[in-house]
Amino acid sequence: MRHWTKFQLRLRSLFSRTAVENELDEELRYHVERQIDEDIARGMSPREARDPALREFGGYQQKKEECRDMRGLNFMENLLRDIAFAIRQLRKNLVFSCTAIFMLALGICASVAIFVFVDAALLKPLPYKNPSQLIGVFETGGNCPHCPLSYPDYLDWKKDNKSFTSLDVFSHAGFTVTTRAGAVPARGARVSDGFFKTLGVHPILGRDFYTGEDLPSAPRSAVLAYATWQRRFGGKTGILGQTVVLNGDPYTVIGVLPPEFHFEPAEPSEFWVSFHATNECDLRRSCHFLDGVGRLKTGVSFATAVADVKLIASHLEAEYPGSNKEQGATLVPLTDLIVGNVRPILLVLLGGAGLLLMIATVNVSSLLLVRSESRRREISVRAALGAGRTRLMRQFMAEGLVLVALGSVLGLAGASKLIRLLTALIPADLLAAVPFLNDLSLNAAACVFAGVIVLLSAVLFSVTPALRISLSGIAMGMAEGGRGSAGITWRSLGSKLVVLELATAVVLLVGAGLLGRSLALLLRVDLGLQPDHLATLYLTAPDARYGKDPQSIALERDVVRLMQNIPGVSSVALTTDIPVTHWGDTTWFRIIGRPWHGEHNDTPERDVSSEYFRTLGATLAKGRNFTEDDDKTKPEVVIVNQALANLYFPGQNPIGQHISGLSDPPKPIEIIGVVANIKEGPLDTASQPVLYFPFNQRPSDGFYVLVKTQQVEAELLPAMTSAVRQFDPDIVTIQQLSMADRIDQSQSAWIHRSSAWMVGGFAGMALLLSVIGLYGVIAYSVSQRTREIGIRMALGAQRESVHRLVLREAGVLTTFGIAIGLACSLAVAKLLRDLLFGVQAWDVPTLATVTIVLAIAALVAGYVPARRAAGVNPVEALRTE
């Protein structure tokens, strides 16, 4: 109760100031008048009694100050007065103020913006029940460390495992949605009946799949993503029970997922449909296309679960040697599976932003120290007049708070804009696959993070200059007016801070240099094709009309004819998989005529048209190309790439050799050509063996169209889409891009480019700030040594010697900074190894370039003060003291 009364008194003191002051005056007057009355009663006159009463009372104004202190009013008044004084001081020194605020805002902006991405991807828990128990389940084999499961294998794993409370599967699916306006594309996923139960996710509308709803005999049902429900169906609750036609099959809508739900391994998905094992691949044990997700039982460790699935894989290998030979099993925590691709770049960017923030705060601290040293006489006078150490520190605290407040406001405003800019730079396809990076903003976690930075900065900026002011040196401060010892102090401390800044800048510059060299090497990778003037799109046709082989072949020829009729088209080709995407869609093969013991030679398969290699600009090294006559009426043929020829036919000519699938007896497929390696997978991966089959022998109703043109690709793409739609409105076309844009927007290119540009930006700003810091130290040093330089020149020193004197100081600081920075960068660069391509952490050209760049920048920073020092007039210099 007593504390609450004090609090009420303080509030009343703050908000009822006039009334409180009047009460205080009345109370004090009452005590004085009582004393006067007592003196008058002892025989003194009123005039005589007044002065002794006031003296005995101890000073009217002093008593009022004591009462104000007891009520807490003085503290708030003094703080507000200190803040007002700090603002006036900063306004008087606009260059200093703007520089300090800008540097602090720069550091806060970069660090908070990157933290928002880190929080969304790495810190925020996944939107599932107990996400730490969720595990990605994969098979292994050959060069595939994380292979999909086959449906029969999944059923065995689900039945035999002892580690999971539930195990379910999913797979990507592209849908054609039948509407009144014609067919439109949609992305989705096929999932087993317990998929959402395993994740612990419940629809906000309707229901989940019931047990057995994924069986072939069960009705087809679909759950909508929240965004799909809003965009395609207007958010109407009456959607439940309605039918949507996907790929020609009717599905009943049974539920709508929560708006915050996302599942990155299957994104972007609009329709989540029940899995029905009906086609040939679904039922074949050797057809792998399903990704697994399981929930660990309570108390079961990750290692125990790994051993469990490996045991199951070994049993299946023994039971089904034809399809499961050399196939193992592995598990991956779902968190790692979801954020594994973006974790390295986000951690690197957060580290870079943190280093930039450190340089910024060091620079601001340096500026405050310089300013505090120049104000030593002022502080000494104030201390001599009675200001205590606490009172002086409070003044510095007020100035630090004002600086931090202004810098944080600008920094947070800049961070908000930077977040939107960085999000806009993420390619649309990649952003759709990582929806947790959508709609990012300054959330509560980011504000807490910013608050920590602001608090630490405020403490640093308040305490650092205050600690440099020693009350024991008041007389010295008044005598020297901030020169002499102050200059020595700053030269000693400031030089150490500048070495720290330079070393940090070196670390960032080396990181940026390594990432930049990686990007340059990545973009110069031999693709085995000519991407210029190459337009691409993907089309999928209804199975009901184009699903059979003759219909697919006829569709292929019609599409080629349509494209050739477009003005400016020089050649047209088809393929089931576009280059520079993935090494998936693999097949097993054996070489006829060689001993075979059931091993699986797993390699990517591409089904291509006869003009494929010519349209790409690929080089046929040996043999012949496909022709339109290579159809199902002719013996099967295949073209292999150089990597496969080198691996399986070293020192031999593969032309005329025969391979086969794993059928028994083998069906021979003749190798008729060898093509130079085409980068079918990501840019930063090594070329793998690839088999190319003629499209007419393995037709499909979904394929990519590649058109070589003489004009700008962007001008041709609308005509390509229009030609297909006019031919058949039920054929869906998507992914209309030039090949150059596909390469530029690929995940590997984006990750390397973004990391290089962002770290490069941090490094550039760090270089600028460190050079400013070096310039400040040297310039301040020169200003403090004006008398010394004047005496040297009066005694005959030449301008060149003065130049050397100043530049030597800059050179020593730079040398130490570079040496320490290079040593640190070698250790830090090892953390970048996941983002490096073709370069090592100790890349000599990068280290040498950074050293030269920083040395030149330091030389420039030191030259200006050196030139000013060399221009000192000895007579004027001797008068400076």
N, C-alpha and C positions, 0 to 999 in steps of 0.2 A: 504494500500500500504506500509505503514511504517513497519507493522508487517511482511509483506512478504519479505521486504528488509532485515530485521533482520534475518529472517529464512534463506534467501539465504546466508547471511554472515556466519551464523553458519555452514551451510552445506559446504561452501567453506573452513571454518576453519578446518573442520573435514577431508575433502578429498583432500585439496590442502595445506597441512601443510607447506611444504618447501617454497612455494611461499608466503604464508601468513606471515611466520616468516621473510622472507627477506623483505617484505613490511614494517613489523613492525619495523625491525632494521633500515631501511632507514628513516622511519618517525621520530623515536626517535633521530637518529643521526642528522637529519635536525634541530630539535628543539634545540639540544645541540650546534650544530655548529652556529645557529643563535645567541644564547646567547654569544658564544665565540666571534663572529664577533662584537657584540655590545660592549663587554668589551675591545676588541682590539681598537675599534673606540674611546673609552674613554681614551686610552693611555697605556693600559696594554700590556705586551708582550704575544705572543701566549702561552708560557709555563705558565705564571702567570694567564692567563684568563681561562685555562682549568679546574683547580680544583674548583674555585668558581662557574663555570657554572654547573659542575656536582652536587655540593652541593645544588645550588639553584634549579636544576631540580628535586631533591628529591630522587635520587637513580635510576640508570639505570634499574637494574633487577626488582626493586619494580614496576617501571612504566610498565615494560613488563608484570608483573603478573596482574596489574590492567587492562591492555588492554585485556589480555587473558580472565579475568573474565567477562569483558563487552561483549566479543564475545561468551561466553559460553564454551570456549575451555577447561578451567581449570576443570569445573565440569565433563566433560566426561573423561578427562585425570585422574582426581583424582578417579572417579568411576572405571575406568579400572585398575588403580593402586591398588585400594582397593580390587578389585576382585582378582587380581593376588596375592596380599599379603594374602588374605583369603585362596586361594588355597594352598599357601605355608604353611600356618599355619595348615590347615587340613592335609596336607601331613606329617607334622612333628608329628601330633597326630593321627596316623592311627587308633588306637583302638577306640578312641573317635569318629572319623569321620565315620568309618564303622558302629559302633553301632548306631549312630544317623541317618545315612542315611538308614540303614536297618529297623529301627523301623518306620521311616516316610514312607518308601516305603511300608511296611507291612500294615499300616493303609490306605494309599491311594489305594493300590491294592484291599483290601477287600471292602472298601466303594464304589469305582467307579464301580467295577464289579457288586455288588448287585444293585447299582443305575441303571445300564443299564437294568436289568430285571424289576425294578420298573418303569422305564420310559416307557418301551415297554408295560407293562401290565396296569399300573395305570395312568400314566401321558399323554401319547400320545393319542390324540383323536381318537375315532373309525373312520374307513374309510368310513363314511356314511355322508349324508347331514344332518346337524343339529342333531347330535346324541343325544342331550339332550331331544329331543322330542320323541325318540323311546322307546317303552314300551313293555315288555313281558307280554302276556295275558294268564291267567291260570284259570282253575276251581279248586275248593276245595271240599274235601269230606272225611269224616272218618279220617284216619291217613295220608292223602295225602294233604299237604298244597299247593302244586303246581302241580295239575293234568292236563294232556292234555285235549284238547277239543275233542268232537265228531264233525263229519262233519256237521250234521244237526244243532247242537248247534252253530257252527261257523257261519253258514248262518244266523241264527237268530241274533246273536250278531252283525254281520256285518250290518244287515239291521236296527236294532233297536237302536244302540248306537248313542249318541249325542256328544261324546268326541273326536272321531278320524276322521281325514281326510281320513284315509284308515286303513283297518284291513285285514291282510293276515295270512296265516298259512303255516307251513312246517312240514315235518316229515322225519326222517332218513329212508334210503332205501339201502338195499344191492342188487347189480345187478350182474347178470351173463352176461358178454359181449361175444357175439359169434364172434369168429375170425376164420381165416383159419386154425390156429394151434389148434383150440379147444376152449372150454369155459374158460374164465379167470375171476377172481373176480374183482369187482369194488365197491366203496362206493359212495353213492350219496344222493340226497334229492328230495322229491316230494314237489313242492311249488305251491301255488295258483298264478293266472295270474298277480296279482299286487305286488308280493313279492319284486322284485327288485326296482319297482317304490316307494314302501313304504320306502325302505332303501335309496333311492336316488342314486342308483348305475346304471351306464350305461355300456353296453358292449363296449369293444374297437374294436370289430369286429362283424358285423352283427347287430341283433336287440334283443330286449327284447320280452317277451310274450305279445301278444296283448290281449285286453279285451275279455274274453270268451274262450280263448285258453285252459283253464283248464276244460271245460265242456266235458261230456262223448262223445258228438257228434263231438267234434273238433279233428283235427289230432294231433297225439302225437309229441311233439317237445322237444328239449333238448338244454340247454346252457352249454358250457364246461368251467370248471375251466382252468385258464391260464396254470398251470402246466400240466394238462391233454392234452391240445392242443399241448404243446411242446413235451411231452413224448410219447403219443400214436399216434399223428398225424403229428409229425415233424414240427409243427408250420406252416403248409401250409394254405394259405388263401382260397384255393379251398375246404376246409372242409365244408364251408357253403352250405347247401342244400343236403349234403350227408346223408346217412342213417346209423345209428348205431343200432344194435340189442341188446336190454337190456331185460333180462328175457324172451327172445323169441318174444318180441314185437318190431317192427321197430319204431325208433324215428328219426326225421329229425333235424339235427344240424342247429340252427338258429343264434347262437352267441357265443362269447368268452368273458369271464369276465376279468377285469383288473388284472394284476399280484399282485397288493397290496390288492385285495379283500380277505377278510376272514369273516366268520360268525360262530363263535365258537360253538353256540348251535347245528349246523348241520354239523360240521366238524368231520372227513375229508370227503369232498365231491368232487368227480371227475365230476359227471354228475348232473346237476340241471334240473329236468324234470318237465313238466307241470302235475299238479295233475288231475287225472281223477277218479271220484268216481264211480267205477264199481263193486267192490266186495261187499260181504255181510256186512263186517265190516264197509266199507266206508259209507254205507247207514243207518246203525243202530245207533240210538241216544245213545244207552248205550255203544257203542264201542268208547273208548277214546284213541286217538293216535296222535292228531295234537297239535303242539305248536303254539301259536299265537304271532304275533308281530304287533303293531299298532303305528301310528304316531299321537300324540296329536295335536288337533287344536290349533292355536295360541290363547293364552289367557286362555286356559283351564288348571287348576291346576291338579296336580297328585291326590289330595284328591277328587276333583270333578269327575275325571275319575273313581276312585275306587268306589265311590257311584253310578255312572252310571252303571257300569258292575254288581254291586251287585243287583241293581234294576232289571236288565235284568235277572239275574240268579233266582231271586225270582219269576218273572213272568213265567219263563220256568218251575220252580218247580211246580207252581200251575197248569200250563197247561199240563205238562207231569209228573204226580206224579210217574208213574211206573219206568221211567228211570232217572228222575232228582230230586228225593227226597233227601233232605239234601245236595244238591250240590250248593255251593256258587261260588264266583268269587274273584280273586285277581290279582293285577298288580305288576310288578317288573321292575324298570328301567333297560333298556337293558345293560347298563354298569355294573350294579351289577350282572346281570344274566351271563355276559361273564366272569368277573374277580372275581366273588364271591368266587370261590374255592381256587384261588391262592393269593388273597389279604392278608389274615392273615399271611401266611408264609413269603411273601415278606416284609411286614411291620416289622415282627419280625426280619428277617435277616438284613434289613436295620438298624433297631435299634441296633442290635448286632454289625454290622460293624461300626456304628457311635460311639458306646462306645469304641470299639477297637481303632478307630482313635483318640478318645479323650485321651485314655491312652498313645498311642504312642506319641502324641504331648506334653502331660504333661511330659513324660519321656525325650523327646528331650529338652524341655524347662529346665528341671531340670539339664540335662547335661550341657547345655549352661550357666546356672546360676553358677554351680560349677566351670566351666572353667573361667567365668568372675570374680568370686571371687578370683581365683588363679592368675589372671592377674591384680589384683588391683595395684601392684607396677608399672607394665608396663604402665597402663593407667594413673597413677598419674604422672609418668615421662613425658609422652607425653603431658599431660595437663600443666605441669609446663613449658614445652618448648614452649607453645603457642597454642597447639591444643584446639580449642573451643569444647563446648559440641556437637554442630551440627557435627563437623568433627569427633568426637569420635563415635557418633551415626551412622554416615555414614559407619564407619568401621564395626560396628556390623551388619548394614544392609547388607553390602556386604557379610559377612560371612553367615548370614541367607539366603540370596538369593542363594548362592552357595549350601548350604545344601539342600534347598528346590528344587532347580533345579535338583540336582543329585537324590534326593529321589523321585521326581515326575516322572522323566524319568524311573527309575527302577519300580516305582509303576504302571505307565501306561502300561509298557511292561508286568508286572506280571498280571495286570487286564485283558489284552487282552487274555492271556493264560488261566486265571481262568474262563473267560466267556465261552470259548470253552469247558473247562473241565466240568463246571456245566451244560451246554447244553447237553453234551454227557451223563451225568448221568440221564437225564430225560428219562423215558421209551418211546419207539417209539410210542406206541398207545396214550399215554398222550400228547406227543409232537405234534402228528398229530391233536389232538383235540384242541390244543392251538397254532395255527401257528404263532401268534404274538411273540412267543418265539424262532422262527426259525431264523437262520442267524443273530444272534445278534453280534454287534461289537461296538467299540468305536465310537459313532456317535457325532454329534454336541452338543446335550444336555449333553452327558457324558463329553465332553471336557469342556463345560462351568461349569459343576459341579466340575470337577477336577480343573479348573482354580480358582473357588471360594475357594476351599480347599487350593490350593497353595498360593493364595493371603493372606488368613487369617493366614496360617502358616508362611509365610514370615514376616508379620507384627508382629506376636507373637514372632518369633525367633529373630527378629531385635530389637524390643522395649523392651522386657522383660529384657535381660541382660543390655541393655543400661540404663534403669531406675534404675538399682542397683548401677550404678556408679555415685556418688555424687561429683561434683567438689569442694564442700565445704570441703570434707574430703581428699583433696590431700595430705596434710601433714601427716595425719594419715596413708593413704595408703602407702606413701613412708617410713614411720617409721616402719610399721608392715609388709610390704611386703605381704599382703594378708592373714595374720593370725589374730587371736584374734577376732575382731569384724566381720570380714568376716566369720569366722567359726560359730559365734553365729547367724549371719544373715541367713546363709544357713541352720543351724540346725533348725531354727524357720520356715523358708519358705519351706524348703525341706520336713520337717516332715508333713506339711499340704498337700503338693502335693502328698506325698506317701499315706496318709490317703485317699485322693480322689481316687487314683489309686486302692487301696485295696478295697474300697467300690464299685467301678465300677466292679472290678473283681468278687466280691461276687455276684453282680446282674447277671452277665453273667454266673457264675458257677451255681447259683440257677436255672436260666432259662434252662441251659443245663441239669441240674440234673432232673428237672421236665419233660422236653421233653424226656430225656433218659428213665426215669421210665415209661412214657406213652408208648414209643415204646416197651419196654420190656413187659409191660402188654398187649399191642395190639398183639404182636407176640405169647403170651401165651393164647390168647382167645380160648375157647373151640369151635372148628369148627364143631364138630359133625361128622368129617370124618378123614380119614388117608390119607394125601396128598402124602406120599412117594410112589415112583414107580407108579405114576398115570400119564399117558400120555393122552392128550386131543387134539381134533381138531373139527372144525365146517365144516359141509358140506351142500351144498344146491344143489338140483337137479332140472332139468327143469320141470316146471309145466305141460308142454304139455305131458310129458311121465310119470311123477310121481305124478301129482297133485291130482288124485283121491285116495280115502281111500285104496282100495285093492292094488293099485300100491305102495302107501307109505308104507304099511305094508310089502309088498314083498321086497321093498328096504331096510327096516329096518332089515329084516332077512338076506338078502344078505350081508349087511355091517357087521353084527355080525359074519356071517360065514367067511367073508374075514379076519376080525381081529383075529378070533380064530385060523386061519391057520398060522398066523405069529408065528415063534418060540419065546418062552419066554412069551407068553400071557397066563395069568391065568383066566381072566374074562373080559367081555365086556359089556358096558351099554350105553344107549342113554338117552338124556334129551333135552328138548327144551330150558332150561336155565342152564348155568353152575353155581355152587356155588361161593360165594364170589364175586358177581358182582353187583346185584341190587335187590330191592324188588318189581320191576315192574311186568308186565304181570299179572295183577290181575283179579279176577273174583268176582262177587257178589253171595252170597248164603244165604239161610235161612234154619232153622232147622225145619224139618217136625215134627208136633206134638206139636209145641209151638205157642203161639199167634204171629202173624206177622202183622205189620201195615205199610208195604212198606219200612221199613228201609233197608239200604244197608250195609251188612256185607262184606266189601271189603278186600280181602286177596290175596296174591300171589298164582298163580297156576303154577304147574310144571307137564308136561307130561313126564313120565319116563318109561323105559323098566323094565322087570321083575327082571333083575340082578342089577338094579341101586344101591340099598342100600348095597348089598353085595360088589359090586365093590368099592364103596366109603368107605367101612368099617364103615358104619353107624349102629346104634343099633336099632333094632326093639323092642320097649318096650312091646307092647301088640299086640295080633292078629296075622294075617298072612301076608305074602308078596304077591305081584302080581305074577301071572303065565302067561305063554304064552296063556293059555286058556281064559284069561280075555279079550275077544274081543267084537265086537259089537253084536255078537249073544248071549251074556250073559248079565245079569242085570249089570247096571253100578255100579262100586265100587270106593272107594277112601281111601287113607291112609292120616291121619292127623299128624301133628307134635305135640310135647308135649305142645308147647305154645298155639296152638289152643284148645287142649283138656283141658288145665287149664283155659282158658278164657271162653269157651262156655259150658264146661261140668265139672264145679268144683265139686269135690267130687263124680263124677259119672264115670261109665265106658262107654266110647263113642262107644265101639265095639258093632255093631248091630244097632246103631242109624242111622237115615237117614237124609241126607241133600238134598237140591235141588237148582237149579238156581232160577231165579225170574220168570220163566215161569208160566203160568196159564192155566190149572192146573199144579201143581208141578210134576216134574219127579223125583222120589226117587233115591238117590245114597247112597248105603250102606257103612258105615265106617267099614272097615275090619281090620285096624291096626293103631297103634300109633308108630311113629318113634321119636327117640330122636332128639332134635333141630339140624338142619343143618344150618350153617351160609350161607344162600343164598345171603344175601346182604353184604354191605361193612363191614370190620372188626370192625370199630368203632361205629356200630349201634347195638341196642338191637335186639334180635331174635324176629321175628314176627310170627303170625299164618300162616301156609302154608298148602295148599291142594296139594296132589300128586295123579294124575290120571294115569291109565295105558295107555301106548303109543298106544296099539292096539285098544283102544276105542276112542282115539283122535289122530289119526296119522297125520304126517306132512312130507313134503319133504325137510325140513330144520331142522337140529338138531345137537347137540354136540355128539361126540363119546368119551367115556371114556374107557381107556384100562388099566387094572392092569397088571403090568409086573414084571418079576423077574430080569430084567436088567436095565441099565441106560436109563431113558426116552428119552434122546436126541438121543440115538442109534436106538430107535424104531420108532420115529416120521417119518423119511423119508420112512420107510417101510410101515407105515400106509397110507401115502399120495400116494405112488406108487401103493399100492393095489387098492385103490379107482379109481385112474386114469386109471389103466389097465382094471378095470371092466367097466368103462364108462368115456371116456374123457370129456363128457359134464357135469359131476358132478364136481363142484368147491369145493376145500378144502382150508380153511384159518385158521388162529389163531392156528397154530401148536405149542403148549406149554405144558410143564409139569404143573401139578397142583401146585407144589411148586413155579414155576416161575410165574404162574398166581397170586398167593397170594402175592408173593414178589413184583410184578410189579403193583399191584392194586393201585388205586389212594390214598386210605386211608393209605396204608402201605408206599407208596412213600412220601406222605406229612409228615407223622410223622417221617419217617427215615431221610429225607432230613433236616427237621428243627432240629432234634436232633443232627445230625452230623455237620451241619453248625454252629449252636450256640455252640455246644461242641468245635468245632475248634476255634471259636472266644474266648470262655472261656479259653481254654488251652493257647492260645497266650496271653490273658489278664493276666492270672495267672503268666506266665513266665515274662512278662514285669513288672508287679507289684512287683514280688519278686526281679527282678533286681533293680528296683527303691528302694525298701526297703534296699537291700544290699548296694546300693550306698550311701544312707543316713547314715546308720550305719557305713560303712567303712570310710566315710568322717568325721563323728563325732569322730570316734576313732583316725583318723589321726590328728585332731585338738586338741584332748585331750591327746596326747602322753605325754606331760610334766606332766599333772595332774596325769595320770596313773602311770608314773615313780615315782612321789613323794609319791603316795599312797603305791606303792610296796616298796619304800625305807623306809617308815615308818612301814612296816610289814604287809601290806595287802597281803592276800593269793590269789593264782590264781583263786580259786573258787569265791572269792568276786568280782574279776575283771570280771569273766564270768557273774556273776549275774548283775553287773553294766551295762554291755553292753546288755545282753539279756533282762534286764528290759526295756531298752529304746525300743528295738524291740517289746517287748511284749505289751507295752503301745500303740505304733502306730498300731500294728495289732489288738488289742482289739477295739480301736476306729474305725478302718476301717471295721472290721467285724460287729460291732454293727450298724454302719450307713448303711452298705451294706445290712444287713438283713432287716432293716426297709424299705429301698427303694425297695428291692426285693419283699417284700410282696405286695407292691403297683403295681410294674411292672408285677408281675406274673399274676395278674388279667387280664392283656392284652393278656395273652397267653391262656385264657380259651378255645378259639375255637380250639386250637391245643392240649389240654390236654385230656388224656383218662385215667380214673380210678384214678386220683390223684387230690388233691386240691392245691391251691396256697400256703397254709401253711403246706405242707407235711413235717412232723417232720423229718422222716429219711433223706430226701433230705437236709433240713436246717442243720441238725446235721452233715451230711457227708461233706458238704461244709465248715462248721466251722472247722472240724477236719483237712481236707485237707489243708486249707489255714493256719491254725495254725502250722501244721507240716512244710509247705513250708516256712513260716516266721521264724520258729525256725532254719531251715537249713540256711536261708539267714543271720540270726543274729549270728549263731554259728561260721562261718568262721572269721568275724572281731573280735568276742569275743576271739577266740583262739589266733588270732594274737596279740590282746591287752594283753592277759595274758602272752604272750611270750616276752613282752617288757623287755629289759635290763635297769634297773633303771639308770645306769650311762650314757648310750647312750641317754636315754630319756631326762635327764637333760641337755644334750648338744644340744638338738634340737633347743632351742631358742638362 
